[in-house]
Amino acid sequence: MIFRLKKVCWNSLISVFCLLLFSHGTQAKNKPSLTYTFNDNDTVPVVLSSVDINRLIVRGDKITSIDCPAGFCVVTGTTSDLSGAARLSLNLSMPFTAYVTTAHGRNFGLFITPKARPAVTSEFIGINSLKEKPSVFDKDTPYASMLTQFTEQMITWLHTGKMMDGFSLHPVDPLSTLKLKNDKPLSIVPATVFVGKHFNGIIYRVTNNSANDISLTNAQFYSRTTRSASVSTTHLSPNSVAHVFVVSGGESTL
């Protein structure tokens, strides 16, 4: 019976659906929230779903209002959501700016780009509140362990958007790097900067512009101010991209 069913499926115009029927199903993975940092009166660029309800939350605070241009969005939950979150539905597919006000008096803008994709929770973190929390460098742990933990936090941020305590996030404007020439075999461009009290972190985007494989080592990215450097891969094929996670600042105890 199963053989006959498979044969019919292969001969039909909808064989692709039959293949799905006989293939092993895969479970959908949990989608983490997206994290953004802000100062008061900043305008934060965000991509929100145009087909789902978006959930927005400000860490340690409560959203009291979101003001959109007339007819551009529908806001709910600002008075009923016990977590302090707001729910935002977009009515148009064109970019626009909205303004957020919180119970603790925080004010910032959102430059919203709608996209037809599933919604995830967007969490906004005031830079001052992040810096007030202790970082890994405030813990009583060995120096080398602190460098390793901070590097792991930068890697986690790159993959999940989860922000670490004790640092503020400063994305590098891509427009500021467009004038860099890519005539060298390896282009190294700063992508994100994390600023803390004593130490800073930088994520560099490394692109192989050549037609040959290139080997990468941590030592290639050390300087007098570098405390730690970690490459995401030691082998970079042509036209592929890697990342380097650099920790600088503080005083070296090595």
Secondary structure, DSSP 8 states (H G I E B T S, - for coil): -HHHHHHHHHHSTTHHHHHHHHS----------EEEEE-TT-EEEEEEESSS-EEEEETTS-EEEEE-STTSEEEE-TTT-TTS-EEEEE--SS-EEEEEEETTS-EEEEEEEEESS----EEEEEHHHHHHS--GGGSSS-HHHHHHHHHHHHHHHHHH----TT-EEEE--GGGGTTS---SSEEEEEEEEEE-SSEEEEEEEEEE-SSS-EE--GGGG--TTEEEEEES-SEE-TT-EEEEEEEEES----
